[in-house]
């Protein structure tokens, strides 16, 4: 990998979209784990821990909303770039974006 790619990991809209996909998946996994941890804390009567986990769940939910909106914005930017540059999508490329 070239040094300039390491310095600029988001060299294209597509690479940023890929990153946001990975981030969304990571958030989903973290939310599932926190759900289990919260249930354990409630069951064990650890109220302070349960409240802390609930706050973390709220923050992840908020982050998930931001990621969702950012992914939509990136898709819009990709579409606008294609319109501006008069890029045409093949049928295979169109299906891949859905």
Backbone as ProteinMPNN parsed JSONL, in Angstrom:
{"seq_chain_A": "XXXXXXXXXXXXXXXXXXXXXXXXXXXXXXXXXXXXXXXXXXXXXXXXXXXXXXXXXXXXXXXXXXXXXXXXXXXXXXXXXXXXXXXXXXXXXXXXXX", "coords_chain_A": {"N_chain_A": [[0.854, -1.184, 0.0], [0.517, 2.195, -0.806], [2.155, 5.073, 0.636], [0.726, 7.486, 0.581], [-1.907, 6.616, 0.493], [-2.197, 5.518, 3.005], [-2.073, 7.786, 4.546], [-4.338, 9.092, 3.726], [-7.06, 7.687, 4.243], [-9.66, 7.864, 3.299], [-9.919, 8.199, 0.416], [-11.797, 8.228, -1.473], [-15.318, 8.553, -2.109], [-16.497, 6.087, -2.036], [-14.759, 4.56, -0.41], [-15.182, 5.802, 2.02], [-17.853, 5.171, 2.377], [-17.624, 2.409, 2.689], [-16.205, 2.348, 5.113], [-18.125, 3.45, 6.831], [-20.013, 1.439, 6.753], [-18.686, -0.646, 8.06], [-18.425, 0.567, 10.554], [-21.147, 0.816, 11.276], [-21.847, -1.889, 11.534], [-20.19, -2.602, 13.674], [-21.245, -1.014, 15.693], [-23.768, -2.193, 15.944], [-23.065, -4.753, 16.919], [-21.922, -3.987, 19.378], [-24.138, -2.872, 20.626], [-25.772, -5.123, 20.956], [-24.187, -6.607, 22.728], [-24.131, -4.864, 24.921], [-26.831, -4.894, 25.578], [-27.084, -7.492, 26.607], [-25.323, -7.291, 28.803], [-26.594, -5.293, 30.271], [-28.964, -6.543, 30.981], [-27.933, -8.568, 32.644], [-26.847, -6.975, 34.707], [-29.154, -5.79, 35.757], [-30.521, -8.07, 36.616], [-28.741, -8.983, 38.561], [-28.99, -7.0, 40.414], [-27.416, -4.721, 40.281], [-27.612, -1.658, 40.301], [-26.308, 0.84, 39.785], [-24.386, 0.134, 37.867], [-26.121, -0.801, 35.881], [-27.414, 1.595, 35.197], [-25.253, 3.003, 34.128], [-24.646, 1.394, 31.926], [-27.034, 1.709, 30.536], [-26.822, 4.388, 29.811], [-24.626, 4.213, 28.079], [-25.836, 2.641, 26.119], [-27.737, 4.449, 25.153], [-26.028, 6.414, 24.071], [-24.792, 4.922, 22.034], [-27.015, 4.415, 20.47], [-27.582, 7.0, 19.615], [-25.212, 7.551, 18.187], [-25.504, 5.629, 16.193], [-27.663, 6.694, 14.777], [-26.459, 9.009, 13.719], [-24.531, 7.819, 12.079], [-26.175, 6.483, 10.268], [-27.446, 8.671, 8.991], [-25.168, 9.869, 7.911], [-24.326, 7.904, 6.113], [-26.418, 7.992, 4.276], [-26.04, 10.588, 3.323], [-23.505, 10.326, 2.139], [-24.173, 8.533, 0.099], [-25.874, 10.19, -1.376], [-23.998, 12.122, -2.197], [-22.347, 10.551, -3.795], [-24.124, 9.903, -5.838], [-24.64, 12.472, -6.865], [-22.076, 13.153, -7.758], [-21.824, 11.323, -9.829], [-23.818, 12.237, -11.532], [-22.861, 14.813, -12.117], [-20.406, 14.272, -13.338], [-21.291, 12.846, -15.416], [-21.368, 10.08, -15.328], [-22.191, 6.797, -16.099], [-24.108, 4.095, -14.914], [-23.695, 0.599, -15.007], [-25.925, -2.205, -15.31], [-25.163, -4.174, -13.452], [-23.624, -2.654, -11.655], [-25.563, -0.911, -10.676], [-27.278, -2.686, -9.338], [-25.524, -3.551, -7.357], [-25.332, -1.296, -5.752], [-27.651, -1.185, -4.373]], "CA_chain_A": [[0.0, 0.0, 0.0], [1.306, 3.422, -0.907], [2.141, 5.92, 1.831], [-0.328, 8.501, 0.503], [-3.184, 5.973, 0.825], [-2.233, 5.38, 4.451], [-2.322, 9.104, 5.112], [-5.678, 9.503, 3.34], [-7.831, 6.452, 4.109], [-10.912, 8.127, 2.599], [-9.531, 8.824, -0.839], [-12.965, 8.278, -2.35], [-16.609, 8.428, -1.431], [-16.742, 4.663, -1.847], [-14.021, 4.073, 0.756], [-15.875, 6.334, 3.19], [-19.065, 4.359, 2.518], [-17.184, 1.131, 3.252], [-15.892, 2.573, 6.52], [-19.374, 3.648, 7.564], [-20.639, 0.124, 6.855], [-17.983, -1.352, 9.139], [-18.799, 1.231, 11.798], [-22.524, 0.442, 11.587], [-21.824, -3.281, 12.01], [-19.56, -2.598, 14.991], [-22.228, -0.442, 16.617], [-24.796, -3.216, 16.161], [-22.488, -5.765, 17.811], [-21.769, -3.386, 20.705], [-25.467, -2.723, 21.213], [-26.211, -6.453, 21.391], [-23.422, -6.96, 23.921], [-24.603, -4.032, 26.027], [-28.156, -5.396, 25.979], [-26.854, -8.647, 27.49], [-24.711, -6.802, 30.036], [-27.608, -4.554, 31.024], [-29.87, -7.545, 31.555], [-27.214, -9.178, 33.766], [-26.739, -5.996, 35.794], [-30.483, -5.656, 36.365], [-30.787, -9.333, 37.303], [-27.866, -9.061, 39.734], [-29.282, -5.888, 41.315], [-26.353, -3.713, 40.202], [-28.327, -0.513, 39.752], [-25.392, 1.852, 39.242], [-23.838, -0.424, 36.624], [-27.219, -0.833, 34.909], [-27.603, 2.967, 34.717], [-24.097, 3.31, 33.272], [-24.836, 0.667, 30.667], [-28.153, 2.351, 29.845], [-26.283, 5.601, 29.202], [-23.83, 3.776, 26.937], [-26.803, 2.219, 25.093], [-28.299, 5.669, 24.573], [-24.991, 7.041, 23.244], [-24.646, 4.105, 20.831], [-28.208, 4.657, 19.642], [-27.364, 8.314, 19.018], [-24.163, 7.379, 17.188], [-26.088, 4.873, 15.087], [-28.447, 7.646, 13.984], [-25.512, 9.848, 12.968], [-23.933, 6.98, 11.037], [-27.213, 6.262, 9.252], [-27.583, 9.904, 8.219], [-23.927, 10.069, 7.15], [-24.334, 6.972, 4.989], [-27.342, 8.539, 3.28], [-25.381, 11.754, 2.722], [-22.463, 9.821, 1.236], [-24.852, 8.002, -1.097], [-26.303, 11.35, -2.163], [-22.809, 12.705, -2.822], [-21.917, 9.654, -4.872], [-25.081, 10.08, -6.932], [-24.394, 13.79, -7.456], [-20.824, 13.074, -8.513], [-22.097, 10.595, -11.072], [-24.582, 13.135, -12.401], [-21.997, 15.913, -12.551], [-19.383, 13.749, -14.247], [-22.004, 12.111, -16.454], [-21.011, 8.672, -15.249], [-23.325, 5.896, -16.29], [-24.002, 2.836, -14.195], [-24.15, -0.61, -15.675], [-26.956, -2.886, -14.532], [-24.493, -4.82, -12.33], [-23.242, -1.63, -10.691], [-26.797, -0.426, -10.074], [-27.73, -3.716, -8.396], [-24.574, -3.568, -6.249], [-25.541, -0.146, -4.865], [-28.931, -1.337, -3.643]], "C_chain_A": [[0.891, 1.235, 0.0], [1.131, 4.276, 0.341], [1.027, 6.945, 1.773], [-1.699, 7.909, 0.786], [-3.311, 5.789, 2.332], [-2.553, 6.708, 5.113], [-3.741, 9.588, 4.818], [-6.558, 8.262, 3.145], [-9.152, 6.646, 3.357], [-10.615, 8.875, 1.314], [-10.679, 8.861, -1.831], [-14.234, 8.182, -1.503], [-16.885, 6.961, -1.119], [-16.003, 4.114, -0.63], [-14.649, 4.594, 2.053], [-17.16, 5.556, 3.444], [-18.712, 3.01, 3.136], [-16.881, 1.269, 4.738], [-17.173, 2.709, 7.341], [-20.131, 2.328, 7.729], [-20.01, -0.678, 7.995], [-18.355, -0.748, 10.492], [-20.219, 0.856, 12.216], [-22.602, -0.985, 12.127], [-21.236, -3.371, 13.412], [-20.517, -2.049, 16.041], [-23.301, -1.471, 16.948], [-24.29, -4.293, 17.12], [-22.373, -5.228, 19.236], [-23.122, -3.232, 21.393], [-25.999, -4.058, 21.716], [-25.501, -6.87, 22.674], [-23.881, -6.144, 25.129], [-25.995, -4.448, 26.492], [-28.007, -6.57, 26.942], [-26.291, -8.193, 28.845], [-25.723, -6.06, 30.906], [-28.563, -5.525, 31.707], [-29.216, -8.235, 32.759], [-27.134, -8.235, 34.961], [-28.07, -5.831, 36.512], [-30.803, -6.897, 37.186], [-29.984, -9.446, 38.595], [-28.085, -7.918, 40.721], [-28.209, -4.82, 41.334], [-26.91, -2.46, 39.523], [-27.404, 0.521, 39.11], [-24.79, 1.389, 37.912], [-24.899, -0.436, 35.528], [-27.472, 0.564, 34.343], [-26.47, 3.382, 33.79], [-24.229, 2.641, 31.911], [-25.974, 1.293, 29.871], [-27.694, 3.644, 29.161], [-25.442, 5.256, 27.97], [-24.746, 3.32, 25.791], [-27.403, 3.434, 24.387], [-27.288, 6.332, 23.63], [-24.761, 6.248, 21.959], [-25.831, 4.29, 19.89], [-28.075, 5.995, 18.913], [-26.314, 8.23, 17.903], [-24.694, 6.638, 15.966], [-26.923, 5.783, 14.184], [-27.558, 8.545, 13.13], [-24.885, 9.064, 11.813], [-24.927, 6.751, 9.91], [-27.369, 7.498, 8.365], [-26.337, 10.167, 7.367], [-23.862, 9.14, 5.945], [-25.269, 7.465, 3.893], [-26.728, 9.735, 2.57], [-24.291, 11.32, 1.752], [-23.066, 9.235, -0.036], [-25.33, 9.137, -1.998], [-25.123, 11.985, -2.891], [-22.307, 11.849, -3.976], [-22.831, 9.816, -6.087], [-24.858, 11.418, -7.636], [-23.109, 13.801, -8.272], [-21.058, 12.383, -9.849], [-22.887, 11.46, -12.053], [-23.7, 14.237, -12.972], [-20.983, 15.435, -13.582], [-19.974, 12.917, -15.382], [-21.562, 10.65, -16.509], [-22.276, 7.843, -15.387], [-23.063, 4.61, -15.525], [-24.435, 1.686, -15.092], [-25.202, -1.244, -14.781], [-26.332, -3.546, -13.288], [-24.111, -3.817, -11.251], [-24.475, -1.093, -9.967], [-27.302, -1.407, -9.03], [-26.823, -3.723, -7.176], [-24.798, -2.412, -5.284], [-26.811, -0.258, -4.036], [-28.756, -2.12, -2.378]], "O_chain_A": [[1.889, 1.302, 0.718], [0.103, 4.215, 1.016], [0.43, 7.256, 2.804], [-2.58, 8.618, 1.272], [-4.409, 5.893, 2.879], [-3.236, 6.743, 6.137], [-4.29, 10.397, 5.566], [-6.778, 7.832, 2.013], [-9.703, 5.679, 2.83], [-11.004, 10.03, 1.144], [-10.56, 9.451, -2.905], [-14.203, 7.78, -0.34], [-17.437, 6.634, -0.069], [-16.55, 3.292, 0.105], [-14.643, 3.898, 3.069], [-17.519, 5.308, 4.595], [-19.427, 2.524, 4.012], [-17.256, 0.407, 5.533], [-17.281, 2.139, 8.427], [-20.812, 2.125, 8.734], [-20.71, -1.304, 8.791], [-18.574, -1.474, 11.462], [-20.466, 0.603, 13.396], [-23.343, -1.253, 13.072], [-21.729, -4.131, 14.246], [-20.585, -2.569, 17.155], [-23.698, -1.606, 18.105], [-25.01, -4.7, 18.032], [-22.691, -5.933, 20.193], [-23.237, -3.437, 22.601], [-26.61, -4.121, 22.783], [-26.118, -7.413, 23.59], [-24.004, -6.677, 26.232], [-26.301, -4.361, 27.682], [-28.701, -6.648, 27.957], [-26.732, -8.656, 29.897], [-25.709, -6.185, 32.131], [-28.922, -5.344, 32.871], [-29.872, -8.459, 33.776], [-27.332, -8.656, 36.101], [-28.109, -5.743, 37.739], [-31.294, -6.798, 38.311], [-30.485, -9.945, 39.603], [-27.43, -7.872, 41.762], [-28.099, -4.079, 42.311], [-26.704, -2.237, 38.33], [-27.685, 1.018, 38.019], [-24.699, 2.161, 36.958], [-24.607, -0.116, 34.376], [-27.717, 0.71, 33.146], [-26.704, 4.041, 32.777], [-23.956, 3.249, 30.877], [-25.883, 1.396, 28.648], [-28.136, 3.951, 28.055], [-25.535, 5.926, 26.941], [-24.458, 3.587, 24.624], [-27.554, 3.437, 23.165], [-27.642, 6.757, 22.531], [-24.556, 6.842, 20.901], [-25.671, 4.318, 18.67], [-28.416, 6.104, 17.735], [-26.507, 8.771, 16.814], [-24.364, 6.986, 14.832], [-26.886, 5.648, 12.961], [-27.861, 8.809, 11.966], [-24.731, 9.585, 10.709], [-24.568, 6.817, 8.734], [-27.419, 7.389, 7.14], [-26.445, 10.633, 6.233], [-23.398, 9.538, 4.876], [-24.946, 7.365, 2.71], [-26.875, 9.883, 1.357], [-24.166, 11.883, 0.664], [-22.525, 9.423, -1.126], [-25.212, 9.065, -3.222], [-25.233, 12.346, -4.063], [-21.892, 12.37, -5.011], [-22.363, 9.86, -7.225], [-24.885, 11.486, -8.865], [-23.06, 14.39, -9.352], [-20.544, 12.819, -10.879], [-22.648, 11.417, -13.259], [-23.779, 14.557, -14.158], [-20.733, 16.112, -14.579], [-19.246, 12.358, -16.202], [-21.405, 10.068, -17.582], [-23.316, 8.189, -14.827], [-21.941, 4.104, -15.494], [-25.411, 1.788, -15.835], [-25.351, -0.858, -13.622], [-26.904, -3.483, -12.2], [-24.257, -4.098, -10.062], [-24.424, -0.848, -8.761], [-27.713, -0.995, -7.945], [-27.311, -3.886, -6.058], [-24.481, -2.538, -4.101], [-27.009, 0.509, -3.094], [-29.724, -2.338, -1.649]]}, "name": "protein", "num_of_chains": 1, "seq": "XXXXXXXXXXXXXXXXXXXXXXXXXXXXXXXXXXXXXXXXXXXXXXXXXXXXXXXXXXXXXXXXXXXXXXXXXXXXXXXXXXXXXXXXXXXXXXXXXX"}
